[in-house]
Amino acid sequence: MSAETYRDAWGIPHLRAATAGELARAQGRVTARDRAWQLEVERHRAQGTSASFLGPGALSWDRLARRARLADTARRCFAALEDKDPETAAWVREYTDGVNEGLAACDAPEFARTGLAPGRWEPWTPLAVWLATHILFAGFPAKLWREHITAHLGPDAVALFATDGPGTAGSNGWLVSGERTVTGHAIVAGDPHRFIEEPGVYQQIHLSCPEFDVVGLAVPGVPGIAHFGHTGTVAWAITNAMADYQDLYRERLRRTGAGVEALGPDGTWHRAARHTETIHVAGEDSVEVEVIETDRGPVIAGGPEGLDDGTPAALSLRYPPRVTADLGFGALLPLLRARRVADVDRALDAWAEPVNVVQAADTEGGLLHRVAGRVPVRATANRLRPVPAWEPGHAWTGWHTPPRAGLTDGVAVMANQRGPATPLGVEFAPPHRADRIAALLAGKERWSAADMPALHTDTHLASAGPLLDLVTALDGLSPGAAALRDRLLAWDRHMDADSADAAAYAAVRGAVVRHLAAHPALAPAAVPPAYPEVLQPWLALVPRIAYALEHLLRAENPYGIDRAEAVRAALEEVAAEPPAGTWGDTHRLAPWRALPDTSGSPEPGLSGDHDCVLCTSAVPGLTDRAARGPAARYVWDLADRRRSGWVVPHGASGVPGSPHHRDQQPLWLGGELAPVVTDFDRLTKETDD
């Protein structure tokens, strides 16, 4: 068994082996060398054991992971994979064997800092990591928000607050066909928007063997290249389809001498599976968790006695991999082996979750724009809110056929807006990012790969319109507020880091959000129901107002709120205490780290905003800091893969102190891309494994 590891100037691993299995093992090894601590954190998160070293702050997530049965579902899915697709199962085993080999030799400083030793990966662990990464991706807690806001403001409030919320993840992506490029071959480009973590959630990698030669963005802990890849003859990319494919059921549970029973839609009490698990918490006593599963799915909140505040409620979660024992890993090897768009298309027929919009192009002119993933057919009510488990009519009755779409004027744009996935979802991102990308692409007849970073970094904020319209109409202002009004109206609406006007706009916007949240009509909704802490971001009023601000400012007479007066008050408030600097002074990167950063390096200021193509999401009214943003950028050139480019927020290495730990950050901040290198003669050989 042999494999070779090479590195380019950015420390990105390039792996070459004789077989796909040997290559998977090498991928596991090099990932463990580069990302040992990250792999340890992800393994614990997937198993619901992260509080054992991160402390009580991780307990709510661990409870959800245990109660939702993530590890058990991963075991089931791997067992089914072994039965139905033994080749892929063996390939995954090779990967985890490589991870264990790499961890045995790792020297990541975090282990010494915490006193931990790397744990062992099982063959099902990559599936658990994938599931834990995406279980909240579809945002099923939004159903709890709709129920909550309906209870306080009535059913019309659901549409008023419907927009891309703070807990979801999105992306930009665009496909430019050969008829619109300078080379006559297609370009696929974009950037996934996720919570920015350090190390990053995507790993740049090159996998080469006689069967395939692929560059792309891998998920550390998962073999292959699932989301963004280029084989030389075909390239693909995804965005979140914003589909709704998980259901919440209100359960009626009761204790019996033998355990727990749940009332079913047939009017009969049925035995529920039940057991207890212990979660160890660093610095505190261990916690016991009761794990209950009904015929609908695992109970993730509440129980026979209700919620923590005594409210009589229990919620079960039904999600496709738990029902089907299939996480879609059967698509991963066929994607690596793809040569044409038709191959990518066939591979994606096996995709399960998350549900994505996919774009692909090949060197022969083939194009693909489709949804991939498994969405159940069920009643409309299931998609909107928790539904009563004891009433008939809420069962899953099959699977939707994933929709497909074409191109318009040689271009397809996907930015989580209503598009081909519309029949499968409820709430989508506002159209601003998609409209802006389409308008920019329409501004030139022929595009090159080198042109694409200008789109990645566009900072125009179309969603500023409704607020500025209200500002325009104000009169009777103090001199300071009148000057601020005139300044905002002259602003170019670009959220550039060096713009003082962008900072002034953001300050006024945040003040408007806070004034609206404090209004007596909305204030009662500020007290969320007693669901687990991990679900609370979807139930927080200030972020919900912030991301629905356009709707709230445009709607007719919403609950008697005088929006003009709220804007007036905000303008006067900011005029009295204006921001001292630029947007980038407060709009700074706020990456998630499992352990506090000890480097002492300040986080950089950022351009962009939530509704800009350069999507760096603050939470207006709460903070200007950005925890979400482009987790990578890519440009796939089908004319010549060597003219492709990519970048991540930090670097290829997850090891603090490594020269490649943060060396890509200047590129990422400046909108530049590192070149994609695939010629092994231009690389530095690191090891013969």
For each residue, the residues with C-beta under 8 A, 3 or more apart:
1: 22 25
2: 17 18 22 688 689
3: 15 16 17 18 22 23 25 26 29 688 689
4: 15 16 17 685 687 688 689
5: 13 14 15 26 30 685 686 687 689
6: 13 14 15 16 680 683 684 685 686
7: 11 12 13 14 683 684 686
8: 11 12 14 677 682 683 684
9: 674 677
10: 204 651 652 660 663 664 674
11: 7 8 651 652 653 658 659 660 663
12: 7 8 204 205 206 652 674 677
13: 5 6 7 30 34 205 206 652 686
14: 5 6 7 8 205 206 208 677 678 680 683
15: 3 4 5 6 23 26 27 30 205 206 207 208
16: 3 4 6 23 208 209 680
17: 2 3 4 22 23 25 26 208 209
18: 2 3 22 209 210
19: 22 23 209 210 211
20: 23 24 91 209 211 212 333 336
21: 24 25 90 91 94
22: 1 2 3 17 18 19 25 26 94 209
23: 3 15 16 17 19 20 26 27 207 208 209
24: 20 21 27 28 91 92 94 95 98 223 224
25: 1 3 17 21 22 28 29 94 95 97 98 101
26: 3 5 15 17 22 23 29 30 98 689
27: 15 23 24 30 31 95 98 205 207 218 223 224
28: 24 25 31 32 94 95 96 97 98 99 100 101 102 223
29: 3 25 26 32 33 98 99 101 102 689
30: 5 13 15 26 27 33 34 98 102 205
31: 27 28 34 35 39 98 99 102 203 218 220 221
32: 28 29 35 36 39 98 99 100 101 102 103 106 118
33: 29 30 36 102 105 106
34: 13 30 31 203 652 653 654 655
35: 31 32 38 39 199 203 220 654
36: 32 33 39 40 102 103 106 108 111 118 654 655
37: 40 41 108 110 111 199 594 654 655
38: 35 41 42 199 220 221 654
39: 31 32 35 36 42 43 99 103 118 121 220 221
40: 36 37 43 44 103 110 111 116 118 119
41: 37 38 44 45 50 594
42: 38 39 45 46 129 132 133 220 221
43: 39 40 46 47 119 121 125 128 129 221
44: 40 41 47 49 50 52 53 54 119
45: 41 42 48 50 61 65 129 132
46: 42 43 65 70 71 74 125 128 129 131 132
47: 43 44 65 70 71 128
48: 45 61 62 63 64 65 66 70 71 277 279
49: 44 52 62 279 280
50: 41 44 45 53 54 58 61 62 594
51: 54 55 56 57 58 59 61 62 279 280 281 282
52: 44 49 279 280 281 282
53: 44 50 114 116 282
54: 44 50 51 57 58 282 594
55: 51 58 281 282 283 284
56: 51 59 281 282 283 284
57: 51 54
58: 50 51 54 55 61 62
59: 51 56 62 63 279 281 287
60: 63 64 532 533 534
61: 45 48 50 51 58 64 65 534
62: 48 49 50 51 58 59 65 66 279
63: 48 59 60 66 67 279 287 289 532 534
64: 48 60 61 67 68 135 300 532 534 535
65: 45 46 47 48 61 62 68 70 71 132
66: 48 62 63 69 70 277 279 289 291
67: 63 64 289 291 292 298 299 300 301
68: 64 65 73 135 298 300 317 319
69: 66 72 73 291 293 298 322
70: 46 47 48 65 66 73 74 128 131 132 135
71: 46 47 48 65 74 75 124 128
72: 69 75 76
73: 68 69 70 76 77 128 131 321 322 325
74: 46 70 71 77 78 124 125 127 128 130 131 327
75: 71 72 78 79 124
76: 72 73 79 80 322 325
77: 73 74 80 81 124 127 131 321 325 326 327 329
78: 74 75 81 82 89 92 123 124 127
79: 75 76 82 83 124 325
80: 76 77 83 84 325 326
81: 77 78 84 85 88 89 92 127 326 329 330
82: 78 79 85 86 89
83: 79 80 86
84: 80 81 330
85: 81 82 88 89 329 330
86: 82 83 89 90
87: 90 91 333
88: 81 85 91 92 329 330 332 333
89: 78 81 82 85 86 92 93 123
90: 21 86 87 93 94
91: 20 21 24 87 88 94 95 223 332 333
92: 24 78 81 88 89 95 96 123 126 127 223 329
93: 89 90 96 97 123
94: 21 22 24 25 28 90 91 97 98 223
95: 24 25 27 28 91 92 98 99 126 223
96: 28 92 93 99 100 121 122 123 125 126
97: 25 28 93 94 100 101
98: 24 25 26 27 28 29 30 31 32 94 95 101 102
99: 28 29 31 32 39 95 96 102 103 121 125 221
100: 28 32 96 97 103 104 120 121
101: 25 28 29 32 97 98 104 105
102: 28 29 30 31 32 33 36 98 99 105 106
103: 32 36 39 40 99 100 106 118 121
104: 100 101 118
105: 33 101 102
106: 32 33 36 102 103 111 118
107:
108: 36 37 111 654 655
109: 112 113 655 656 657
110: 37 40 113 114 116 594 595 656
111: 36 37 40 106 108 114 115 116 117 118
112: 109 115
113: 109 110 595
114: 53 110 111 595
115: 111 112
116: 40 53 110 111
117: 111
118: 32 36 39 40 103 104 106 111
119: 40 43 44
120: 100
121: 39 43 96 99 100 103 125 126
122: 96 125
123: 78 89 92 93 96 126
124: 71 74 75 77 78 79 127 128
125: 43 46 74 96 99 121 122 128 129 221
126: 92 95 96 121 123 129 130 221 222 223
127: 74 77 78 81 92 124 130 131 327 329
128: 43 46 47 70 71 73 74 124 125 131 132
129: 42 43 45 46 125 126 132 133 219 221 222
130: 74 126 127 133 134 219 221 222 327 329
131: 46 70 73 74 77 127 128 134 135 321 327
132: 42 45 46 65 70 128 129 135
133: 42 129 130 137 201 219
134: 130 131 137 138 353 354
135: 64 68 70 131 132 319
136: 139 140 141 167 534
137: 133 134 168 169 240 353 354
138: 134 243 244 245 246 353 354 355
139: 136 142 165 167 168 538
140: 136 143 244 246 247 248 317 319
141: 136 144 145 167 531 535 537 538 539
142: 139 145 146 165 167 168 426 427 538
143: 140 146 147 248 384 385 386
144: 141 147 148 248 386 529 531 535 538 539
145: 141 142 148 149 161 165 538 539 544
146: 142 143 149 150 158 384 385
147: 143 144 150 151 385 386
148: 144 145 151 152 525 528 529 539
149: 145 146 152 153 157 158 161 525 544
150: 146 147 153 154 155 157 158 385
151: 147 148
152: 148 149 157 524 525
153: 149 150 156 157 160 521 522 525 559
154: 150 157
155: 150 158
156: 153 159 160
157: 149 150 152 153 154 160 161
158: 146 149 150 155 161 162 384
159: 156 162 551
160: 153 156 157 548 551 552 555 558
161: 145 149 157 158 544 545 548 551 552
162: 158 159 426 427 548 551
163: 427 429 430 547 548 550 551
164: 168 170 242 416 427 428 429 430 547 610
165: 139 142 145 168 427 538 543 544 547
166: 537 538 540 543 546 547 617 619
167: 136 139 141 142 537 538
168: 137 139 142 164 165 240 242
169: 137 192 193 194 195 240 628
170: 164 193 239 240 242 415 416 429 615
171: 190 191 192 193 238 239 240 414 415 416
172: 190 191 193 239 414 415 433 437 456 613 615
173: 188 189 190 191 237 238 239 357 359 413 414 415
174: 188 189 190 359 411 412 413 414 437 441 455
175: 186 187 188 359 360 361 367 369 407 411 412 413
176: 180 181 186 187 188 189 410 411 441 447
177: 180 181 186 361 365 367 407 410 411
178: 181 183 184 185 186 365 638
179: 184 410
180: 176 177 409 410 411 441 445 446 447
181: 176 177 178 184 185 186 187 446 447 448 639
182: 446 447 448
183: 178 448 637 639 640
184: 178 179 181 639
185: 178 181 361 363 365 637 638 639
186: 175 176 177 178 181 361 362 365 367 638
187: 175 176 181 361 447 448 449 452 635 636 637 638
188: 173 174 175 176 235 236 237 359 360 361 634 635 636 638
189: 173 174 176 237 449 452 455 456 634 635 636
190: 171 172 173 174 237 239 414 633 634
191: 171 172 173 456 615 630 631 632 633 634
192: 169 171 202 217 227 228 238 239 630 631 632
193: 169 170 171 172 615 617 628 629 630 631
194: 169 201 628 631
195: 169 201 592 627 628 631
196: 200 589 590 591 592 626 627 628 629 631 649
197: 200 201 591 592 593 631
198: 591 592 593 597 649 650 654
199: 35 37 38 220 650 653 654
200: 196 197 203 631 632 648 649 650
201: 133 194 195 197 219 220 631
202: 192 217 218 219 227 228 631 632 648
203: 31 34 35 200 217 218 219 220 652
204: 10 12 215 216 217 218 632 646 648 652
205: 12 13 14 15 27 30 215 216 217 218 225
206: 12 13 14 15 213 214 215 677 678
207: 15 23 27 212 213 214 215 224 225 336
208: 14 15 16 17 23 212 213 214 678 680
209: 16 17 18 19 20 22 23 212 213
210: 18 19
211: 19 20 336 337
212: 20 207 208 209 231 336 337
213: 206 207 208 209 231 232 678
214: 206 207 208 225 229 230 231 336
215: 204 205 206 207 225 229 230 641 644 676 678
216: 204 205 225 227 228 229 230
217: 192 202 203 204 205 225 227 228 229 632 634 646
218: 27 31 202 203 204 205 222 223 224 225 226
219: 129 130 133 201 202 203 222 226 227
220: 31 35 38 39 42 199 201 203 654
221: 31 38 39 42 43 99 125 126 129 130
222: 126 129 130 218 219 226
223: 24 27 28 91 92 94 95 126 218 332
224: 24 27 207 218 332 333 335 336
225: 205 207 214 215 216 217 218 228 229 335 336
226: 218 219 222 229 331 332 335
227: 192 202 216 217 219 237 238 356
228: 192 202 216 217 225 236 237 238 632 634 636
229: 214 215 216 217 225 226 235 236 335 336
230: 214 215 216 234 235 636 641 644 676
231: 212 213 214 234 235 336 338 339
232: 213 363 641 678
233: 339 340 362 363 364
234: 230 231 338 339 340 341 343 344 360 361 362 363 366 638
235: 188 229 230 231 360 361 362 636 638 644
236: 188 228 229 335 338 344 358 359 360 368
237: 173 188 189 190 227 228 358 359 360 634 636
238: 171 173 192 227 228 356 357 358 359 372
239: 170 171 172 173 190 192 356 357 414 415 416
240: 137 168 169 170 171 354 355 356 357 416
241: 354 355 356 357 371 373 416 420 421 424 425
242: 164 168 170 416 421 425 427 428 429
243: 138 355 371 373 375 421 424 425
244: 138 140 375 383 424 425 426
245: 138 319 320 353 355 373 374 375 376 424
246: 138 140 317 318 319 320
247: 140 296 297 317 318 319 376 378 382 383 387 394 396
248: 140 143 144 315 316 317 318 385 386 387
249: 294 296 297 315 316 317 318 386 387 388 389 394
250: 313 314 315 386 387 388 389
251: 262 263 294 296 299 302 314 315 316 389
252: 262 263 314 389 390
253: 260 261 262 263 272 292 294 299 303 304 314
254: 260 261 263 269 304
255: 259 260 261 304
256: 259 260 261
257:
258: 271
259: 255 256 271 272 274
260: 253 254 255 256 271 272 274 292 303 304
261: 253 254 255 256 269 270 271 272
262: 251 252 253 269 270 272 294 295 296 389
263: 251 252 253 254 267 268 269 270 389 390
264: 267 268 269 270 295 389 390
265: 389 390 391 392 393 394 395
266: 392
267: 263 264 390
268: 263 264
269: 254 261 262 263 264
270: 261 262 263 264 294 295
271: 258 259 260 261
272: 253 259 260 261 262 292 293 294 295 299
273: 291 292 293
274: 259 260 290 291 292 293
275: 290 291
276: 288 289 290 291
277: 48 66 288 289 291
278: 286 287 288 289
279: 48 49 51 52 59 62 63 66 286 287 288 289
280: 49 51 52 286
281: 51 52 55 56 59 284 285 286 287
282: 51 52 53 54 55 56
283: 55 56
284: 55 56 281
285: 281
286: 278 279 280 281
287: 59 63 278 279 281
288: 276 277 278 279
289: 63 66 67 276 277 278 279
290: 274 275 276 303
291: 66 67 69 273 274 275 276 277 298 299
292: 67 253 260 272 273 274 298 299 303 314
293: 69 272 273 274 297 298 299 316
294: 249 251 253 262 270 272 297 299 316 389
295: 262 264 270 272
296: 247 249 251 262 316 318 389
297: 247 249 293 294 316 317 318 319 322 323
298: 67 68 69 291 292 293 316 317 322
299: 67 251 253 272 291 292 293 294 302 303 314 315 316 317
300: 64 67 68 315 316 317 532
301: 67 307 313 314 315 531 532 535
302: 251 299 305 306 307 311 313 314 315
303: 253 260 290 292 299 306 314
304: 253 254 255 260 314
305: 302 310
306: 302 303 309 310 311 312 313 314
307: 301 302 310 311 313 529 530 531
308: 530
309: 306 530
310: 305 306 307
311: 302 306 307 529 530
312: 306
313: 250 301 302 306 307
314: 250 251 252 253 292 299 301 302 303 304 306
315: 248 249 250 251 299 300 301 302 386 531
316: 248 249 251 293 294 296 297 298 299 300 389
317: 68 140 246 247 248 249 297 298 299 300 322
318: 246 247 248 249 296 297 322 323 396
319: 68 135 140 245 246 247 297 322 323 353
320: 245 246 323 324 326 352 353 374 376
321: 73 77 131 324 325 326 327 352 353
322: 69 73 76 297 298 317 318 319 325
323: 297 318 319 320 376 396
324: 320 321 352 374
325: 73 76 77 79 80 321 322
326: 77 80 81 320 321 330 352 374
327: 74 77 127 130 131 321 352 353
328: 331 350 351 352 353 373 374
329: 77 81 85 88 92 127 130 332
330: 81 84 85 88 326 333 334 350
331: 226 328 334 335 347 348 349 350 351
332: 88 91 223 224 226 329 335 336
333: 20 87 88 91 224 330 336 337
334: 330 331 337 338 343 346 347 350
335: 224 225 226 229 236 331 332 338 344 347 348
336: 20 207 211 212 214 224 225 229 231 332 333
337: 211 212 333 334 343
338: 231 234 236 334 335 343 344 347
339: 231 233 234 343 362
340: 233 234 343 344 362 364 366
341: 234 344 345 360 361 362 366 367 368
342: 345 346 366
343: 234 334 337 338 339 340 346 347
344: 234 236 335 338 340 341 347 348 358 360 368
345: 341 342 348 349 360 368 370
346: 334 342 343 349
347: 331 334 335 338 343 344 350 351
348: 331 335 344 345 351 358 370 372
349: 331 345 346 372
350: 328 330 331 334 347
351: 328 331 347 348 356 372 373 374
352: 320 321 324 326 327 328 373 374
353: 134 137 138 245 319 320 321 327 328 373 374
354: 134 137 138 240 241 373
355: 138 240 241 243 245 371 372 373 374 375 421 424
356: 227 238 239 240 241 351 371 372 373
357: 173 238 239 240 241 369 370 371 372 414 419 420 421
358: 236 237 238 344 348 368 369 370 371 372
359: 173 174 175 188 236 237 238 368 369 412 414
360: 175 188 234 235 236 237 341 344 345 366 367 368
361: 175 177 185 186 187 188 234 235 341 366 367 368 636 638
362: 186 233 234 235 339 340 341 365 366 638
363: 185 232 233 234 638 639
364: 233 340
365: 177 178 185 186 362
366: 234 340 341 342 360 361 362
367: 175 177 186 341 360 361 407 412
368: 236 341 344 345 358 359 360 361
369: 175 357 358 359 404 405 406 407 412 414 420
370: 345 348 357 358 402 403 404 405 420
371: 241 243 355 356 357 358 402 403 404 420 421 424
372: 238 348 349 351 355 356 357 358 402
373: 241 243 245 328 351 352 353 354 355 356 402
374: 245 320 324 326 328 351 352 353 355 399
375: 243 244 245 355 399 400 402 424
376: 245 247 320 323 396 397 398 399 400
377: 396 397 398 399 400
378: 247 382 383 394 395 396 397
379: 382 387 393 394
380: 383 384
381: 384 385 387 394
382: 247 378 379 387 394
383: 244 247 378 380 426
384: 143 146 158 380 381 426
385: 143 146 147 150 248 381
386: 143 144 147 248 249 250 315
387: 247 248 249 250 379 381 382 391 394
388: 249 250 391 394
389: 249 250 251 252 262 263 264 265 294 296 316 394
390: 252 263 264 265 267
391: 265 387 388 394
392: 265 266 395
393: 265 379
394: 247 249 265 378 379 381 382 387 388 389 391
395: 265 378 392
396: 247 318 323 376 377 378
397: 376 377 378
398: 376 377
399: 374 375 376 377
400: 375 376 377 423 424
401:
402: 370 371 372 373 375
403: 370 371 420 421 422 423 424
404: 369 370 371 420
405: 369 370 412 419 420
406: 369 412
407: 175 177 367 369 410 411 412
408: 411 412
409: 180 442
410: 176 177 179 180 407
411: 174 175 176 177 180 407 408 438 441 442
412: 174 175 359 367 369 405 406 407 408
413: 173 174 175 434 437 438 441
414: 171 172 173 174 190 239 357 359 369 417 419 434
415: 170 171 172 173 239 429 433 434 437 613
416: 164 170 171 239 240 241 242 428 429 433 434
417: 414 428 429 430 431 433 434 435
418: 421 422 425 428 431
419: 357 405 414 422 434
420: 241 357 369 370 371 403 404 405
421: 241 242 243 355 357 371 403 418 424 425 428
422: 403 418 419 425 428
423: 400 403
424: 241 243 244 245 355 371 375 400 403 421
425: 241 242 243 244 418 421 422 428
426: 142 162 244 383 384
427: 142 162 163 164 165 242
428: 164 242 416 417 418 421 422 425
429: 163 164 170 242 415 416 417 433 434
430: 163 164 417 433 463 550 611
431: 417 418 434 435
432: 435 436 461 462 463 611 612
433: 172 415 416 417 429 430 436 437 611 612 613 615
434: 413 414 415 416 417 419 429 431 437 438
435: 417 431 432 438 439 462
436: 432 433 439 440 458 460 462 612 613
437: 172 174 413 415 433 434 440 441 455 458 613
438: 411 413 434 435 441 442
439: 435 436 442 443
440: 436 437 443 454 455 458 613
441: 174 176 180 411 413 437 438 444 447 455
442: 409 411 438 439
443: 439 440
444: 441 447 451
445: 180
446: 180 181 182
447: 176 180 181 182 187 441 444 451 452
448: 181 182 183 187 451
449: 187 189 452 635 637 639 643 644 645
450: 453 643
451: 444 447 448 454 455
452: 187 189 447 449 455 456 635 645
453: 450 456 457 633 635 645 671 672 673
454: 440 451 457 458 671
455: 174 189 437 440 441 451 452 458 613
456: 172 189 191 452 453 613 614 630 633 671
457: 453 454 607 608 613 614 671
458: 436 437 440 454 455 612 613 614
459: 494 495 496 607 608 609 612 613 614
460: 436 493 494 612 613
461: 432 464 493 494 495 609 611 612
462: 432 435 436 465 493 611
463: 430 432 466 549 550 610 611
464: 461 467 468 493 505 509
465: 462 468 469 550
466: 463 469 470 549 550 553 554
467: 464 470 471 505 508 509 512 549 553 567
468: 464 465 471 472 488 489 493
469: 465 466 472 473 553
470: 466 467 473 474 553 563 564 567
471: 467 468 474 485 488 489 508 567 571
472: 468 469 485 489
473: 469 470 564
474: 470 471 477 481 485 564 567 568 571
475:
476:
477: 474 481 482 485 568 571 572
478: 481 482 572 575
479: 482 483
480: 483 484 572 575 576
481: 474 477 478 484 485 568 571 572 575
482: 477 478 479 485 486
483: 479 480 486 487 575
484: 480 481 487 488 504 508 571 574 575 578
485: 471 472 474 477 481 482 488 489 571
486: 482 483 489 490
487: 483 484 490 491 501 504
488: 468 471 484 485 491 501 504 505 508
489: 468 471 472 485 486
490: 486 487 501
491: 487 488 499 501 502 504 505
492: 501
493: 460 461 462 464 468
494: 459 460 461 499 502
495: 459 461 499 502 506 583 587 607 608 609 612 614
496: 459 499 502 583 584 607
497: 582 583 584 587 605 606 607
498: 582 583 584
499: 491 494 495 496 502 503 582 583
500: 503 504 579 581 582 583
501: 487 488 490 491 492 504 505
502: 491 494 495 496 499 505 506 582 583
503: 499 500 506 507 579 581 582 583 585 586 587
504: 484 487 488 491 500 501 507 508 574 578 579
505: 464 467 488 491 501 502 508 509
506: 495 502 503 509 510 579 583 586 587 609 618 620 624
507: 503 504 510 511 574 578 579
508: 467 471 484 488 504 505 511 512 567 570 571 574
509: 464 467 505 506 512 513 549 570 620 621
510: 506 507 513 514 620 621 622 624
511: 507 508 514 515 569 570 571 573 574 621
512: 467 508 509 515 516 549 553 566 567 570 621
513: 509 510 516 517 542 545 546 549 620 621 622
514: 510 511 517 518 542 570 621
515: 511 512 518 519 566 569 570
516: 512 513 519 522 545 549 552 561 563 566
517: 513 514 522 523 526 541 542 545 621
518: 514 515 522 523
519: 515 516 522 523 559 561 566
520: 523
521: 153 558 559 560 561
522: 153 516 517 518 519 525 526 541 545 559 561
523: 517 518 519 520 526
524: 152 527
525: 148 149 152 153 522 541
526: 517 522 523 541 542
527: 524
528: 148 531 536 539 540 541
529: 144 148 307 311 539
530: 307 308 309 311
531: 141 144 301 307 315 528 535 536 539
532: 60 63 64 300 301 535 536
533: 60 536
534: 60 61 63 64 136
535: 64 141 144 301 531 532 538 539
536: 528 531 532 533 539 540
537: 141 166 167 540 543
538: 139 141 142 144 145 165 166 167 535
539: 141 144 145 148 528 529 531 535 536
540: 166 528 536 537 543 544
541: 517 522 525 526 528 544 545
542: 513 514 517 526 545 546 619 621 622
543: 165 166 537 540 546 547 619 621 622
544: 145 149 161 165 540 541 547 548
545: 161 513 516 517 522 541 542 548 549 552 621
546: 166 513 542 543 549 619 620 621 622
547: 163 164 165 166 543 544 610
548: 160 161 162 163 544 545 551 552
549: 463 466 467 509 512 513 516 545 546 552 553 620
550: 163 430 463 465 466 553 554
551: 159 160 161 162 163 548 554 555
552: 160 161 516 545 548 549 555 558 561 563
553: 466 467 469 470 512 549 550 563 567
554: 466 550 551
555: 160 551 552 558
556:
557: 560
558: 160 521 552 555 561 563
559: 153 519 521 522
560: 521 557
561: 516 519 521 522 552 558 566
562: 565 566
563: 470 516 552 553 558 566 567
564: 470 473 474 567 568
565: 562 568 569
566: 512 515 516 519 561 562 563 569 570
567: 467 470 471 474 508 512 553 563 564 570 571
568: 474 477 481 564 565 571 572
569: 511 515 565 566 572 573
570: 508 509 511 512 514 515 566 567 573 574
571: 471 474 477 481 484 485 508 511 567 568 574 575
572: 477 478 480 481 568 569 575 576
573: 511 569 570 576 577
574: 484 504 507 508 511 570 571 577 578 579
575: 478 480 481 483 484 571 572 578
576: 480 572 573
577: 573 574
578: 484 504 507 574 575
579: 500 503 504 506 507 574 585 586
580: 585
581: 500 503 584 585 586
582: 497 498 499 500 502 503 585 605
583: 495 496 497 498 499 500 502 503 506 586 587 605 607 624
584: 496 497 498 581 587 588 604 605 606 607
585: 503 579 580 581 582 588 605
586: 503 506 579 581 583 605 624 625
587: 495 497 503 506 583 584 605 606 607 608 609 616 618 624 625 626
588: 584 585 602 603 604 605 606 624 625 626
589: 196 603 604 606 616 625 626 629 649
590: 196 603 623 625 626 627
591: 196 197 198 603 627 649 650
592: 195 196 197 198 627
593: 197 198 596 597
594: 37 41 50 54 110
595: 110 113 114
596: 593
597: 198 593 600 601
598:
599: 656
600: 597
601: 597
602: 588
603: 588 589 590 591
604: 584 588 589 665 669
605: 497 582 583 584 585 586 587 588
606: 497 584 587 588 589 616 626 629 669
607: 457 459 495 496 497 583 584 587 614 616
608: 457 459 495 587 612 613 614 615 616 626 629
609: 459 461 495 506 587 612 614 615 616 617 618
610: 164 463 547 615 616 617 618
611: 430 432 433 461 462 463 615
612: 432 433 436 458 459 460 461 495 608 609 615 616
613: 172 415 433 436 437 440 455 456 457 458 459 460 608
614: 456 457 458 459 495 607 608 609 630
615: 170 172 191 193 433 608 609 610 611 612 628 629 630
616: 587 589 606 607 608 609 610 612 626 628 629 630
617: 166 193 609 610 626 627 628 629
618: 506 587 609 610 623 624 625 626
619: 166 542 543 546 622 623
620: 506 509 510 513 546 549
621: 509 510 511 512 513 514 517 542 543 545 546
622: 510 513 542 543 546 619
623: 590 618 619
624: 506 510 583 586 587 588 618
625: 586 587 588 589 590 618
626: 196 587 588 589 590 606 608 616 617 618 629
627: 195 196 590 591 592 617
628: 169 193 194 195 196 615 616 617
629: 193 196 589 606 608 615 616 617 626 649
630: 191 192 193 456 614 615 616 633 649 668
631: 191 192 193 194 195 196 197 200 201 202 648 649
632: 191 192 200 202 204 217 228 646 647 648 649
633: 190 191 453 456 630 645 646 647 668 673
634: 188 189 190 191 217 228 237 644 645 646 673
635: 187 188 189 449 452 453 644 645 646 673
636: 187 188 189 228 230 235 237 361 641 644
637: 183 185 187 449 640 641 643 644
638: 178 185 186 187 188 234 235 361 362 363
639: 181 183 184 185 363 449 643
640: 183 637 643
641: 215 230 232 636 637 644 676 678
642: 675 676 677 678 679
643: 449 450 637 639 640
644: 215 230 235 449 634 635 636 637 641 675 676
645: 449 452 453 633 634 635 673 674 675 676
646: 204 217 632 633 634 635 673 674 676
647: 632 633 664 667 668 672 673 674
648: 200 202 204 631 632 651 652 664 668
649: 196 198 200 589 591 629 630 631 632 664 665 668
650: 198 199 200 591 661 662 664 665 668
651: 10 11 648 658 660 661 662 663 664 665
652: 10 11 12 13 34 203 204 648 660 664
653: 11 34 199 658 659 660 661
654: 34 35 36 37 38 108 198 199 220 661
655: 34 36 37 108 109 658 661
656: 109 110 599 661
657: 109 661
658: 11 651 653 655 661
659: 11 653 663
660: 10 11 651 652 653 663 664
661: 650 651 653 654 655 656 657 658
662: 650 651 665
663: 10 11 651 659 660 666
664: 10 647 648 649 650 651 652 660 667 668 674
665: 604 649 650 651 662 668 669
666: 663 669 670 672
667: 647 664 670 672 673 674
668: 630 633 647 648 649 650 664 665 672
669: 604 606 665 666
670: 666 667
671: 453 454 456 457
672: 453 647 666 667 668
673: 453 633 634 635 645 646 647 667
674: 9 10 12 645 646 647 664 667
675: 642 644 645
676: 215 230 641 642 644 645 646
677: 8 9 12 14 206 642 682 683
678: 14 206 208 213 215 232 641 642
679: 642 682 683
680: 6 14 16 208 683
681:
682: 8 677 679
683: 6 7 8 14 677 679 680
684: 6 7 8
685: 4 5 6 688
686: 5 6 7 13
687: 4 5
688: 2 3 4 685
689: 2 3 4 5 26 29
